[in-house]
Amino acid sequence: MGFKSTIMNGMLAKARVLAQLEALIDIQRISINVQFKNAIYLPTQVCFNVKLSQQKTTFNLMNSEQRVTHLSGVILPILNRMN
């Protein structure tokens, strides 16, 4: 996944991560918590790492050398609750 610009806004990076996750999980019923770490200066290549689990999915976006974390997060399913 690569982007072209000068600097990428953190919310745009989060949106791109969700777009990538949409192919893997149902993003309609999730809660996402993202921690913004370092700016993404563009043009650059980034690595999207994801660890899928039914209880929680973790992910991070790192530079191509996997030395700098740009953002990290966790996704939890929203459970159906009956009152």
Beta strands, then each sheet from edge to edge (+ up, - down):
strand 1: 2-3
strand 2: 7-8
strand 3: 30-36
strand 4: 40-41
strand 5: 44-51
strand 6: 57-63
strand 7: 69-77
sheet 1: 1+ 5- 6+ 7- 3+
sheet 2: 2+ 4-
end
